Amino acid sequence: MAHPKRTRTAIPVFGLSVVLMAGLCPTPALAVSSSEIQQQLDSAQDKLYSLYAAAEQAGNDYATVSNDLNATLEQIDQTSAEIEQEEQQLAAFQEELSGLVTSQYKSGGSANIVSALLSSGSFTSLISNLHYADKAAEHKQDVITGARELMASLEQKRSDLEEQKERQEKLVSEQESKMNAAQAAADDAQTYYDQLSDDLKQAIAAEEEAARKAAEEEAARQQAQQQSGGGNSGSTGNSGNTGNSGNSGSTGNSGNTGNTGNSNSGNSGSTGGGSTGGNVSNTPTSSANAMVARAQSVIGSGYSYTGYKWTGSTSTSYFTCSGLVDYALGYGPWSNSPESYLASVKARGTFTTSVSQLKYGDLVFFSSGGRYCGHVGIYIGGGSMIDSIPGAGVGYRTLSYIGGFLGGGSII
């Protein structure tokens, strides 16, 4: 359903139960009009988008802390290998130290130096013997000092890595709980939204049926009046035909035409992508072509706030908005968020707020779900993009479809 330029406010994940209990619980379809249900549906969609954005961000945060933990575990493995080598070196130092002590003991300790002085046949020999004695003593002291420092270093390394590991494991556990809560809240909101959507369809059908019956009854009444010689009063009865305006209730279906609007705008988006018309360069880069082609290959896949999963079939695959870009660029799931992509584009100096400056294959960004940058798509020209949104999945859409356009630029 298209809701152009709608401002959305973030809803805390834990607030969903409050929202559902505070007057938004579905009411029987016949108790309220289709317009009232449509208002509830629009409000529910705003909250659904906010919760989807929160769930997607929670997934990105979980991926971040998990990657940090994996990096630490790799560092622990690498350090453990280094520690093993250092322990082997330490064992060699200890063996050498033991040999020096044994040698010193056997030679009588300091008496060995006196012996060296007395056995010197010349001044040159004396200097040589003294130098050797000093070096042996220094080496012995260096081995002792080195052994002590190495032991302290090893113990500190072990301690620091274990503390870091414990902190990161705690972060991963906490973020996993947040992610699960956010996903559960979004699932509940989707169920509520779907029920409202069904209620709306039922209400519209009921209104159409009531209008049809009223029109039939009015037509029968007019016919009866004419047969009984009711005169020209039947002409005023024509005003009763305005009762057919009751069929305007069927225009309530226009609330549903938003769905067909999606497909229509999608087709135009497809045309825009192929023509590279408007302000888009007629010679897109090969990397931009490749990125767009990969995104187009998964059109029709579903939406999920858990990164992306490509199974080879659009019927069983799903993508977040940033997950679609990750896939199009050949990255793994949860590699980036809308915010990180925006930061990368700005760092490259290609960001622009002007649609006329956008090129084929540029990333486009939107404020959504209470986040300054909560949505990202891939521009294909003609004011259209490929993106993935809740309730519709991967498809073609116009830049005005989401609302909150921030700008865009090249990422490759």
N, C-alpha and C positions, 0 to 999 in steps of 0.2 A: 504494500500500500504506500503510495507516495505521500509524503508529508513534507513538502518543500520548506526549507529554511525554518524548521521548528527548533526552538530552544529547548534543550533537555537538561534536567537537573539530576545530578548523581544521587542515587538512593543507596544508603548503606545496606550491605548484604543482609545483615541481621534484621533489617527493618521490613523484610518482605511479609512476615506473618502479621506485623502491625498493619501494613498496607492492606492486606487481604481482609483483615478483620474490621477495618475502619471504613465501612460503607462501600467497599468495592467487591464484596462477595457477589457472585452472579445471582441475579434474580430471575424468576420464571419468565420465559420469553414473552408470554402474553400479558404480563403485569405492567410492562412499560412499552413505550413506543420505540420504533426502530431508531429514531433520531436520538433518543436518550441512550439507547444501548450503543449507538455509534460514538457518542461522546465518551461513554465508559471505555469503549474499545480504543479510542484514540489515546485516552489517558493511560490505559493499560499498556499500550504500545510504547509510550514514552518511558514508562517504568521498566518495561521489558528491555528496551535498548540500553537503559542505564545499567541494569543488572547484567546484561550480556557484556557490556564494556568492562564492568567490574570483574566479571568472571574471566574475561580474556586477559585483563591486566594481571589478575592473580596467577593465571597460568604462566604469563611471561615472567613474573617475579619468582615463581617456583622454579622455572627453567634456569633463571639466573643463579639462584643460590645452589641449585643442584650442580650446575656447571662449576661453580666455585668449589664445591665439595669435591667433585671429581678431580679438579686441578690439584687440590690439596692431597688427595689420596695418591695421585701420580707423583707429587713431590715427596710424599712419605716413602713411596717405593724407591724413588731415585736416591733419597737421602739414606735409606736403609742399606742400599748397595754401597754408597760411599762410606757409611759407618762400618760396614763389614770390612772394606779395604783398610780403613783407618785402624780397626781393631787388629787386623793382621800386622800392620806396621807397628802398632803398639806392642804386640807380642814380640816382634823383632827387637824393639827398643829394650823391652824388659829382659830379653835373652842377652842382649849386648851388655846391659847394665849388670846383669848377674855375672857375666864373664869378667867385667872390669873389677867388680867387687872381689871375685875369687882371685883374680890376678893380683890385686892390691894386697889381699890378705896373704897370699903365698909369698909375695916379694917383701913383706914386712912393712907396708904402708909408707910412711914418710922416710923410713930408713932407706928405702930404695933410691930416693933423691940424693941422700948423703953418699950412698954407694956410687951413684952416677958421677958425683962431683970428684970423689976420690979416684975413680977409675979413668978420669979424663987425662989423656996423655999430653994434651996441648990446650992452649986457650980456645982454639977453634973447636976442638972436640968438646970442651967444657960448655961452650955456648950452645952447641948442638944438643948436648945431653940435657941442659937446662930447658931449652926450647921444647924438646920432646916431652919432658916431664910436665911442663906448664900446659901444653896442648892436651896431654892425656887427662890432666885434672879438669881443664875446661870442658873437654868433651864429655867427661863423666857428669859434670854438673849440668851441661846442656841436655843430656839424655834424661836426667832426673826431672829437670824443669819441663822439657817437652812432653814427657809422659804425663805429668800432672796437668798441664794445660790441655792436652788432648783428651784426657778423661773428663775434665770439666766441660769441654766443648761438646763432647758426645752426650753427656748427661743433659746439657742445656738444649741441644737439638731435639732430643727425644721429648723432653718436657714441653718445649714450644709447639712442636708438631702435634702432640697429643691434645694440648689445650685448643689449638686451632681446629683440629678435627672435631672435638666435642662441641665447640661453638657453632661450627657449620652444620653439624648433624642436627643440632637443636633448631637452627634456622630453617633447615629443610623440613623438619617435622612440623614446625609452626606454619610454614608457608603452605605445606601440603594440606593442613587442616583448613587454612583460609581458602585455598583453591577449591577444596571439596565443598565447603560451605557456600562459596560463591556460585559454584556450578549447580548445587542443589537449589539455591534460591532462584537462579535463572530457569531451571527446569520447572519449578513450581509456577513461576511467572508465565512461562510458555503454556503450561497446562491451563492456567486461568485465562490467558489470552485466547487460546483455542476454544475454550468453552464459551467465552463471550462472543467469539466469531460465529459459533454455531447458534447461539441465542439470537444474534442479529439476523442471521439467515431465516430462522424460524419466525421472528417478529415481522420481517419484511413479507414473508410468505403469508402470514396471518393477515397482515394489513391488505395485501393484494386480494386475498380471498374475501375479506370483509367488504372491500371496495367493489369487487365483482358482484357479490350478492346484493349489495345496496343498489348497484346500477341495474341489475336484473329486476329487483323489486320495484324500483322507480319506473322502469320501462313497462312492467306489467301494470302498474297503477295507472300510468298515462294511457295505456291501451284500453284499460277498463273504463276510464273516464270518457275516452273518445267513443267507445261503443255505447255508452249510456247517454251520449249526447251532451257531453260535458262542455261543448262549445269551444270557443277559442281559448278557454282557460288552459287548454293543453299547450297553447303556444307559450304561455308563461311557464307551463311545465317543462318547456325546453330548457328553461334555466336549470331545471333539474338535471339536464344533461351535464351541467357543470359538475354534477355529482360524479361524472366520469373523471373530473379532475382528481377525484379520489384515487383514480389510477395513477395520479402523480405520486401516490405512495409508492408506486412501482419504481419511480425515479429514485426511491431510496436505494435501488440497486446501484445508483451511481456511486454509492459508497463502496460498492464492490467493483465498480469499473476501474478503481485504482489498481486492481490486479491486472485487468487487461491493459491498463495504462502502462504497467511495467513491461508487458511483452511488446507493446507498440514502441515504447521508447527504446526497448532493447533492440528491436529491429533497426530503428534509425541509428542506434549506436553502432550496430554491425556495419551499416552502410558507411557511417563516418569513419570507422576503422579502416575500411578497405580503400576509401577514396583519398585518405590523407588530405582532405580538403581544408578550406578555411585558412587559418594561420599556421597550419602544421607544415613543416618542411616536406617537400616532395621527395627528398632523399634521406629517409631515416637511416640511422646507422645499422649495421648488421647485428650488433649486439642488442639494439632496441627491437629490431624485427624478431630476433630469437626470443627475447623476453616476452613480447606480446604473443608470439605464437604459442609458447608454453602456457600462458594464461588462457588463451583461447581454447587450448586442447582440453581444459578441465571445466569449461562452461557447462552448467547444468548440475555440478556437484553441490552438495548441501553445505550448510554453515555449521560450524562448531567453534566454541571458544577454547579449544584444546589444540592449538597449533595447526597442523594439517595432517591428513592421511590420504594418500593417493593409492588406490588399489588397482588401478587400471580401468576402472569403470566408474562413471560419474554417479551411478545409482548407489554406490556404497562408499563414496569418497566425500571428504568434507574439508573445509578450509576456513580459517579466520581471515580477516582482511589482510593482516600482515603475513599470515601463513601463505596466502595466495602469492604475495610478492616474493616471499622466501622461496616458494616452489618455482616461480617464474625465473628467478635468478639462480636456481640450482642449489640453494642452501637447504639445510636440514630444518625440521620443524622447530618452532620457537627460537629461531636464530635472531629475530628482531621483533620490535614492537613498532607501532606507528610513530611513537616518540623518537626511537632510535633512528628510524629511517629519515625522519625530518631533520634530526641533528646531522646525519651524514650528508644529506642534500645541502644543508646550509653550510657545512664545512667545505663542500666542494665549490661553493660560491655560485651555484646554479639556481638558487631559489628565487621565485618571482611570485608576486601576488596577482599578476595580470594573466587572465586566461589567454589573451592574444599572444603572449610570449611562450606559451607552453608548446612543447614539441612531442611528436609521436614517441611513446615509450616513457615519457616523464612520469614520475610519481606525483600524485595529487593528494592533498591532506585536508582534513576536515575536523572541526571541533565537534565532539559527539560524546554523549554519555557522561557529561560532567567533566570530561578531560579536555584540556586545551587542544591537544591533538589526539583524538580518539578513533580516527578512521583514516585508512589509506587505500588508494586505488591506482590503477595504471591508465594513463591518458592515451586515447587512441584517435584523437582528433574530432573535429565537428562538435565540440562541447560534450563529448561522451567519454566514458571510461569503462574498464572492467574491474569489478570489485566483488566482495563477498559480504552479504549482510544477513542478519537474523531473519528467519522466516522465508527467505528467498534463495540464499546460497549464492553461488558464483554466476554472474551474468553481466549483461551490458546495462548501463544506466547513465543518465545525464548527470552533469556536475551539480545541477540544482536539485537533484533527487534527495540527497542526504541533507543539504543545508549546512551552514557553518563553514563554507569554503575558506581555507586559509591561504592556499597557494600551492605551488609545486615546482618541480625541477628535476634535472637528470641525476640518476644514481649510478649510471655506467658510462 
